[in-house]
Every structure is written in structure tokens, then in C-alpha cells.
Amino acid sequence: MAKRVFIPLCTGFEEMEAIILIDVLRRGNVEVVSGGKSKDPILASRKTLHLADKIFSEIIPDDFDAILLPGGLEGTRQLMNDPEISRILKSFQTKNKMIGAICAAPNVLRNLDIITGEDPYTAFPSNEDLTKGKGGKYTGQRIESYNNIHTSIGPGSAFEFALYILEKLEGKDVMEKVKLGLHLPK
């Protein structure tokens, strides 16, 4: 049975991070469901329009193996303030399911105390602290994993992160096959 992943898209999300995650995982036969606040087109950070597969309120966390949050400063702010996303993330945390976040989005996890204390994480290095006083120990690595929480630094690490997540979900053989077909630099 194919793994299922939920990727929420809010106004201002970083296109490369979301679309590369969706594309790479789907190439690896992972069922990816994107979500939005409504059925309206979603304006991303670089002013491209996108349609989500479902709306947040339709998402049943038990139906998914992982949730992955794309970054983008405005998209991250939107995720941080959405009660449906908070509910879904808390459900994933309670059931110890995979949670991933890239770029600014690890701040959503810090804000909800999913990343706390000395938990290692990485994120886009920004002067703007979206979660003043919240925990976690910033490492600056391209990808950081701790328990079932996986974080990545930004748009330039999107392929690495997507392949990393694919390997976690479907194994090294599937990941290597997808990677080969992408013709990424060595």
C-alpha cells in the first residue's frame, strides 16, 4: 500500500519547496495530497497560482503517514495561524508520525512546541524570529532529523529534502531510481 503524505499550501508558500516535494514523492509512487484553506486558487510567494487537492477541514490525519510543510515567510505565518493545521500537526505529533518542514516552516513546529528544548532543527537563516522565546537548537545543517521530525534549510535543499523523505517513506531503492531519473548534479 502506497504511503500517503499531506502538504498544506497557504498564501505565500514557497513554490519550489512545495512543488519539488510533491513531484519527487509522486515519482516515487507516494500518494501526495495538497491542501488549502479553501478551493480558491492559492497565490504563492513568487506570484504563481496553485490549486489544492482538498481543503484543510477535509483532512483526516489518520489517513496519512506524514505531513510536510513548505516554507515561504508569508506561507509560514499563515500556517502558524491556522487552527486546522495546528490540529492536524498535534495529531501527527501525538501518534509519533513523520513531520517535515523546510525553510521558514520549522518555526510552525517550534511555535506549537513540536520542536522544543534542545531538539536539533534547521531552517532558513533569517533575522526575523517568528517564534521568539521558543525552543529548539538551530544547527544550520541542510537537513536535520530528530525523532520523527525532519527539517531542511531552504529552497536550494528542496531536492535533497524530497529525496531524503522519499527514502524514509519508500526505501533506498525507490529513492535511487527517482534520483537517477532527475539527472541532478553529482
C-alpha positions in Angstrom: 0.0 0.0 0.0 1.4 3.4 -1.0 2.4 5.9 1.7 0.2 9.0 1.9 1.6 12.5 2.6 -0.3 15.7 3.2 1.2 19.0 2.1 -0.7 22.2 3.2 -0.4 25.2 0.9 -1.2 28.7 2.3 -0.9 32.1 0.6 2.7 33.0 0.3 4.1 29.4 0.3 7.5 28.8 -1.4 6.7 27.3 -4.8 10.0 25.3 -5.3 9.7 23.7 -1.9 6.1 22.6 -2.2 6.2 21.5 -5.9 9.5 19.7 -5.7 8.3 17.8 -2.6 5.0 16.9 -4.4 6.7 16.0 -7.7 9.6 13.9 -6.3 7.3 12.0 -3.9 4.8 11.3 -6.6 7.6 10.0 -8.9 8.3 7.5 -6.0 4.6 6.4 -6.0 3.8 8.2 -2.8 0.2 9.5 -2.7 0.5 13.2 -2.1 -2.5 15.3 -1.2 -2.1 19.1 -1.2 -4.5 21.1 0.9 -5.6 24.7 1.1 -7.8 26.8 3.3 -10.5 26.9 0.6 -11.0 25.7 -3.0 -9.8 29.1 -4.3 -6.5 29.3 -6.1 -3.6 29.9 -3.8 -1.1 32.7 -4.6 2.4 31.5 -3.8 5.4 33.6 -2.8 6.6 34.3 -6.4 3.0 35.1 -7.6 2.2 31.8 -9.2 -1.3 30.4 -8.7 -2.0 26.8 -7.5 -5.0 24.6 -6.8 -5.1 22.3 -3.8 -6.5 18.8 -3.9 -8.6 19.2 -0.7 -9.4 21.8 1.9 -7.8 21.6 5.4 -11.1 20.7 7.1 -11.4 17.6 4.9 -8.1 16.2 6.1 -8.2 13.2 8.4 -4.7 12.8 10.0 -5.2 9.1 10.5 -5.4 8.7 6.7 -1.8 10.0 6.3 1.7 8.7 7.1 3.4 12.1 7.0 2.8 15.9 6.8 5.3 18.1 5.1 5.3 21.9 5.4 6.7 24.1 2.7 8.2 27.4 3.8 8.0 30.9 2.4 7.7 33.7 5.0 4.1 34.6 4.4 3.0 31.0 3.9 4.7 30.1 7.3 2.8 32.9 9.0 -0.4 31.6 7.5 0.4 28.0 8.7 1.2 29.3 12.2 -2.2 31.0 12.5 -4.4 28.3 11.0 -6.3 26.2 13.7 -6.9 23.3 11.3 -3.1 23.0 10.6 -2.4 23.2 14.4 -5.0 20.4 15.0 -3.5 18.2 12.2 0.1 18.7 13.4 -0.8 17.9 17.0 -2.5 14.7 15.9 0.7 13.7 14.0 2.8 14.5 17.0 0.6 12.5 19.4 0.8 9.5 17.1 4.5 9.9 16.5 4.1 10.2 12.7 6.5 11.8 10.3 6.5 15.6 10.3 8.7 17.6 7.9 9.3 21.3 7.4 11.6 23.3 5.2 12.8 26.9 5.1 10.8 29.1 7.4 8.2 26.4 8.2 10.2 24.7 11.1 9.0 27.8 13.0 5.5 26.4 12.8 6.7 23.4 14.7 8.6 25.5 17.3 5.5 27.6 17.8 3.4 24.5 18.5 6.1 23.1 20.8 6.6 20.1 18.5 10.3 21.3 18.4 11.3 22.2 22.0 14.2 22.5 24.4 17.4 21.3 22.8 15.8 19.5 19.9 18.1 20.0 16.9 16.5 21.6 13.8 17.4 23.6 10.8 15.6 26.4 8.9 16.2 29.3 6.6 18.7 31.6 8.4 16.7 34.8 8.9 16.9 37.8 11.1 13.2 37.6 11.6 12.4 35.3 14.5 8.8 34.2 14.1 8.8 32.3 17.4 10.6 34.5 19.9 11.4 32.5 23.1 10.5 29.1 21.7 12.8 26.1 21.9 14.9 24.0 19.7 18.6 24.2 18.9 19.4 25.6 15.4 22.1 23.7 13.6 22.3 25.3 10.2 22.6 21.9 8.5 21.0 21.3 5.1 18.8 18.5 6.6 18.3 17.8 10.3 16.4 14.9 11.8 15.4 14.3 15.4 12.9 11.6 16.3 10.2 11.8 13.6 10.8 15.5 12.9 12.7 16.3 9.7 13.7 19.9 8.8 15.6 21.4 5.9 17.2 24.8 5.3 15.5 26.3 2.2 14.7 26.3 -1.5 18.2 25.1 -2.5 17.9 22.0 -0.4 14.4 21.1 -1.8 15.6 18.2 -4.0 17.8 16.8 -1.2 15.0 17.0 1.3 12.4 15.5 -1.0 14.7 12.6 -1.8 15.6 12.2 1.9 11.9 12.0 2.8 11.2 9.6 -0.1 13.9 7.3 1.2 12.4 7.4 4.7 9.0 6.5 3.2 9.8 4.1 0.4 13.3 2.9 0.9 16.7 3.5 -0.7 16.0 1.5 -3.9 12.9 3.7 -4.8 14.8 6.9 -3.9 17.8 5.9 -6.0 15.6 5.2 -9.0 13.8 8.5 -8.7 17.1 10.3 -8.2 18.6 8.8 -11.3 15.7 9.9 -13.4 16.1 13.5 -12.2 19.6 13.9 -13.5 20.7 16.1 -10.6 24.3 17.3 -10.4 26.7 14.8 -8.7 
